[in-house]
Amino acid sequence: MAITTRLFKDKLPISLLGLGTMRLPRINSEASKIDDARAKEMLDYALAHGINYIDTAYMYHEGDSERFLGEALADHDRASYYLADKMPIWMAETAEDVERIFNHQLQKLKTDYIDFYLLHSQNKANFEKCKALGVYEFLSRKREEGAIRYLGFSFHDTPDVLQEIVDTYAWDFAQIQLNYADWEIQDARRQYEILAENKIPCIVMEPVRGGALADVCPSANERFRAARPDASIASWAIRYAASMPNVMTVLSGMSNMEQLEDNLATMTDFKPLTEEELALCYSAAHDWRMKDVIPCTGCRYCMDCPAGVDIPAMFALFNDYTMNKARGRYARALTDADPATRPHNCVACGMCAEQCPQHIAIPEKMAELAKLEAKLVKA
């Protein structure tokens, strides 16, 4: 058995599992510097077991990722792997900066070409800056010169912005955040559909949502283990992303050999999720979104609060944040709310908890919300 591959442009066999180098082992938990020995062991093992797509970026590990790969890949045949890197447009103010960064990347990677090159982290603002600085045109020239083989972009915004980017230029591929939680939360469904409709191969990032889907919640974990006792919880998220037919490769930012071995096992002789397994993933996504929800029904038995806090309204705002993981939206909603009604005003008198039919420990919850409020807005 071998790791599954998919053909890109009908000619390049790309491993369905890609090695992301944003979370390589570090020399210690406080430093961004890579532990070269352990990371090299992982890289060599990945290449020996069929992974041939390696993804990095200019700012990963505060610039150390490209340096590491340039040194660690020196003893491997350049034709045996495909290297992906990205242009950080927020670090450029002029067209000269764009060229300088690109040349620096080639220098650090010790190569004269990059197989898959991306405009990094495209959203509305970054895309407008790319257009203003002529980044696509510059990179297209580099593609013609052979310094880039394929040109794409990574994306973090709404489907409408994605459609605009797709309509503006011709792309070889694109990279989006796709997992069974973000299928609805960030409308990854529509993003994936836009790429498929335009015949743009899709690369997946954050399939395990930064590790959140490696330990979803007790109820979801239990159902996953009952369905496949031999499989890790994370493997369900990896399989979910890889089951999409327009996905070329699934990037995983692996930090240790155990994660690498588990992902390789998942992608070796790969089998897409069945309809029943897909339903299980979506039920897990629901449980994950709901696990920290405050069970407030909005009955208002707790009101009026002597300190002026609008308890049901504050709980409703927090639940929206919890279910949709929309930190920015929560911050805006708190800012828009009357300061006198916000969580920081709670004096923990306990009168509300005595009246709550759901038996919510309201003062304790308000203390938690006040801490979060302090991080997000000025009280």
C-alpha atoms as one frame of an Amber mdcrd trajectory, in Angstrom:
protein
   0.000   0.000   0.000   1.138   3.558  -0.743   0.052   7.059   0.097  -2.716
   8.165  -2.249  -1.907  10.729  -4.933  -4.029  12.902  -7.208  -3.015  14.233
 -10.590  -2.563  17.982 -10.926  -3.084  19.322 -14.446  -3.345  15.679 -15.538
   0.389  15.137 -15.185   1.790  15.763 -11.706   1.088  13.090  -9.061   0.625
  15.119  -5.856   0.444  13.322  -2.519  -3.002  13.684  -0.988  -1.267  14.581
   2.281   0.967  17.636   2.221   3.548  18.599   4.833   2.846  22.035   6.304
   5.830  23.668   7.981   4.109  26.235  10.186   4.186  24.056  13.319   7.474
  22.155  13.147   9.073  21.018  16.416  10.850  23.895  18.168  13.883  23.997
  20.400  11.587  25.030  23.265   8.032  26.216  23.784   9.064  29.859  24.080
  11.093  30.087  20.866  10.169  30.056  17.187  13.544  28.514  16.280  13.086
  25.068  14.785  14.583  21.976  16.363  16.472  21.045  13.197  17.278  17.468
  14.191  13.718  16.474  15.025  12.247  18.413  12.105  14.762  16.847   9.702
  13.805  13.389  10.950  10.145  14.180  10.216  10.889  15.654   6.804  12.999
  12.671   5.729  10.360  10.249   7.000   7.597  12.113   5.158   9.496  12.071
   1.865  10.427   8.401   2.298   6.769   7.514   2.814   5.390   9.295  -0.232
   4.664  12.887   0.802   5.907  15.076  -2.026   4.142  18.421  -1.407   5.916
  20.676   1.110   4.385  24.009   2.079   6.091  26.971   3.730   5.753  30.747
   3.976   8.025  33.752   4.502   6.838  34.349   8.063   6.477  30.763   9.345
   8.543  30.291  12.505   9.450  34.002  12.144  11.291  33.236   8.914  13.028
  30.086  10.136  10.868  27.653   8.141  12.322  28.578   4.747  15.848  28.518
   6.164  15.286  25.036   7.590  13.871  23.654   4.343  16.696  25.102   2.270
  19.207  23.242   4.415  17.217  20.063   5.099  16.229  19.447   1.480  19.763
  19.845   0.156  20.384  16.091   0.212  17.144  15.251  -1.625  16.650  15.206
  -5.392  14.947  18.507  -6.280  12.686  16.663  -8.730  11.414  14.336  -5.984
   9.218  16.903  -4.236   7.077  19.958  -4.940   7.790  23.111  -2.959   5.096
  25.685  -2.144   5.781  29.204  -0.830   3.849  32.467  -0.529   4.123  36.221
  -1.052   3.273  38.128   2.200   1.834  41.273   0.641   1.404  42.968   4.045
   5.214  43.028   4.327   5.615  44.931   1.045   5.046  48.621   0.435   6.436
  48.865  -3.108   6.888  46.678  -6.173  10.593  46.592  -5.313   9.706  45.046
  -1.947   7.799  42.276  -3.714  10.801  41.413  -5.865  13.163  41.612  -2.891
  11.047  39.225  -0.824  10.729  36.758  -3.698  14.476  36.719  -4.302  15.105
  36.307  -0.588  12.816  33.281  -0.540  14.727  31.624  -3.366  17.959  32.340
  -1.523  16.785  30.876   1.779  15.269  27.822   0.094  18.474  27.294  -1.910
  16.552  26.766  -5.119  16.099  28.542  -8.416  12.391  27.768  -8.731   9.279
  27.243  -6.603   6.720  24.750  -7.856   3.566  26.237  -6.324   3.644  29.927
  -5.475   0.782  31.701  -3.735  -0.370  35.225  -2.972  -0.580  34.743   0.786
  -3.720  35.234   2.874  -5.875  37.008   0.329  -8.793  39.026   1.604 -10.396
  42.197   0.243  -7.678  44.540   1.520  -4.724  42.321   0.620  -6.082  41.681
  -2.854  -6.501  45.403  -3.505  -2.882  45.921  -2.445  -1.738  43.115  -4.738
  -3.498  44.785  -7.639  -2.031  48.178  -6.782   1.525  46.800  -6.678   1.140
  44.625  -9.773   1.980  41.472  -7.835   0.147  39.081 -10.147   1.873  40.548
 -13.181   5.295  40.274 -11.523   4.725  36.666 -10.503   3.387  35.829 -13.957
   6.684  37.041 -15.414   8.517  34.835 -12.938   6.373  31.938 -14.100   7.308
  32.640 -17.708  10.976  32.755 -16.693  10.683  29.386 -14.925  11.178  30.658
 -11.356   7.566  29.663 -10.630   5.783  26.660 -12.108   2.205  27.269 -10.919
   0.575  30.387  -9.520  -2.231  30.490  -6.966  -3.394  32.149  -3.757  -4.433
  31.308  -0.208  -7.679  32.790   1.000  -9.359  34.096   4.181 -12.537  36.064
   3.473 -16.118  35.720   2.235 -17.265  33.803  -0.856 -18.048  37.102  -2.610
 -14.417  38.196  -2.298 -13.257  34.773  -3.475 -15.446  35.086  -6.544 -13.930
  38.497  -7.312 -10.381  37.116  -7.064 -11.269  34.140  -9.268 -12.866  36.429
 -11.859  -9.989  38.928 -11.933  -7.061  36.675 -12.897  -6.376  33.181 -14.224
  -5.205  30.829 -11.476  -3.581  27.410 -11.478  -4.809  26.503  -7.969  -6.094
  28.006  -4.710  -5.854  27.232  -1.013  -8.756  27.580   1.431  -9.537  26.677
   5.041 -11.795  23.639   4.844 -12.940  21.291   7.585 -16.254  19.879   8.770
 -16.729  22.722  11.279 -15.949  25.561   8.847 -18.097  23.985   6.129 -20.903
  26.083   7.639 -19.194  28.497  10.083 -16.964  30.154   7.457 -19.022  28.976
   4.475 -16.196  26.757   3.229 -18.912  24.956   1.274 -19.478  27.907  -1.051
 -15.741  28.626  -1.291 -15.099  25.037  -2.342 -17.966  25.193  -4.842 -16.612
  28.383  -6.433 -13.239  26.729  -7.021 -14.836  23.553  -8.380 -17.143  25.499
 -10.699 -14.134  27.361 -12.099 -12.045  24.172 -12.391  -9.421  25.499  -9.967
  -7.786  22.680  -7.962  -8.194  23.147  -4.223  -5.522  22.834  -1.560  -6.852
  22.488   1.988  -5.340  24.241   4.994  -6.396  23.861   8.636  -8.191  20.524
   8.116  -8.055  19.925  11.887  -8.706  23.630  12.657  -5.431  24.200  14.451
  -5.887  21.025  16.492  -9.434  21.797  17.704 -10.848  18.832  15.785  -8.291
  16.424  17.214 -10.269  16.492  20.480 -13.741  17.721  19.589 -15.746  17.172
  22.776 -16.652  14.072  24.832 -19.915  13.290  23.025 -18.434  13.601  19.523
 -15.237  11.770  20.472 -17.289   8.884  21.838 -19.287   8.541  18.598 -16.132
   8.674  16.491 -14.465   5.978  18.582 -17.556   3.769  18.448 -17.630   4.006
  14.661 -13.880   3.374  14.181 -12.117   2.253  17.358  -8.763   2.026  15.570
  -8.825   5.589  14.192  -7.721   8.811  15.882 -10.192  11.668  16.291  -7.964
  13.847  14.068  -8.087  11.288  11.264 -11.793  11.958  10.762 -11.047  15.607
   9.976  -8.213  14.678   7.603 -10.439  12.161   5.790 -13.263  14.693   5.581
 -11.123  17.209   3.701  -9.534  14.566   1.472 -12.940  13.149   0.533 -13.744
  16.253  -1.552 -13.058  15.345  -5.216 -11.631  18.746  -6.193  -9.083  18.670
  -3.346  -5.543  18.191  -4.647  -3.801  17.875  -1.295  -4.589  18.320   2.401
  -1.955  20.274   4.320  -1.300  19.300   7.897   1.024  21.331  10.122   2.460
  18.362  11.994   4.555  18.962  15.112   5.778  15.480  15.975   6.376  12.046
  14.529   3.204  10.621  16.072   1.032  13.087  14.141   2.951  12.370  10.955
   2.589   8.610  11.297  -1.133   8.916  12.066  -1.761  11.140   9.051   0.254
   8.869   6.776  -1.807   5.900   7.922  -4.994   7.833   7.169  -3.866   8.770
   3.649  -2.364   5.403   2.722  -4.769   3.469   0.516  -7.193   6.321   1.205
 -10.925   5.661   1.340 -13.359   8.615   1.240 -15.971   9.005   3.939 -19.276
   7.223   3.460 -22.571   9.117   3.723 -22.987   7.784   7.262 -19.490   8.950
   8.206 -20.132  12.397   6.707 -23.257  12.681   8.847 -21.179  11.757  11.889
 -18.719  14.573  11.107 -21.505  17.116  10.829 -23.031  15.967  14.122 -19.591
  16.386  15.701 -19.393  19.913  14.292 -22.730  20.709  15.915 -21.594  19.363
  19.281 -18.320  21.309  19.024 -20.154  24.547  18.346 -22.561  23.966  21.221
 -20.176  22.636  23.869 -19.576  26.000  25.571 -23.021  27.491  25.024 -24.721
  28.922  28.122 -28.167  27.230  28.418 -30.080  30.492  28.700 -33.624  30.440
  27.251 -34.109  34.207  27.429 -36.992  33.911  29.895 -35.721  37.009  31.762
 -36.652  35.651  35.212 -33.218  36.939  36.247 -34.139  40.519  35.419 -34.025
  43.295  36.364 -30.420  43.186  37.464 -29.662  45.644  40.322 -26.311  46.454
  38.667 -27.909  47.091  35.280 -26.467  44.105  33.395 -28.719  42.838  30.607
 -28.069  39.214  31.472 -30.056  37.468  28.687 -28.683  39.829  26.036 -25.091
  39.286  27.163 -25.589  35.506  27.208 -27.128  35.662  23.708 -24.128  37.599
  22.377 -21.714  35.131  23.949 -23.621  32.129  22.589 -23.506  33.592  19.102
 -19.748  33.940  19.502 -19.422  30.392  20.832 -21.506  28.783  18.103 -19.963
  30.723  15.241 -16.436  31.294  16.584 -16.831  34.895  15.444 -14.527  36.769
  17.817 -14.616  39.976  15.792 -18.400  39.956  15.602 -18.635  39.448  19.361
 -16.275  42.358  19.990 -18.335  44.646  17.740 -21.580  43.578  19.398 -20.169
  44.283  22.848 -18.880  47.673  21.721 -22.305  48.543  20.314 -24.073  47.538
  23.540 -24.721  50.108  26.262 -21.642  49.939  28.566 -23.967  49.944  31.578
 -25.462  46.615  30.473 -22.194  44.748  29.854 -20.699  41.912  31.966 -18.074
  43.992  33.786 -20.838  45.703  35.790 -21.855  42.480  37.557 -21.354  42.704
  41.332 -22.039  38.979  41.937 -24.979  39.634  44.267 -26.519  36.297  43.259
 -30.131  37.498  43.033 -30.298  36.439  39.368 -29.121  32.864  40.018 -31.832
  32.376  42.638 -34.499  33.086  40.007 -32.976  31.149  37.064 -35.115  28.110
  36.093 -32.128  26.664  34.186 -29.998  26.798  37.363 -27.214  28.711  35.594
 -24.458  29.935  37.889 -24.934  33.444  36.510 -22.379  35.384  38.632 -19.656
  32.865  37.751 -20.544  33.049  34.055 -20.599  36.830  34.157 -17.109  36.828
  35.697 -15.892  34.717  32.756 -17.604  37.002  30.249 -16.140  40.087  31.952
 -12.630  38.694  31.495 -13.317  38.077  27.811 -14.874  41.536  27.496 -11.749
  43.127  28.971  -9.645  41.457  26.279 -11.869  42.576  23.428 -13.182  46.032
  24.247 -12.562  48.889  26.615 -15.027  48.613  29.471
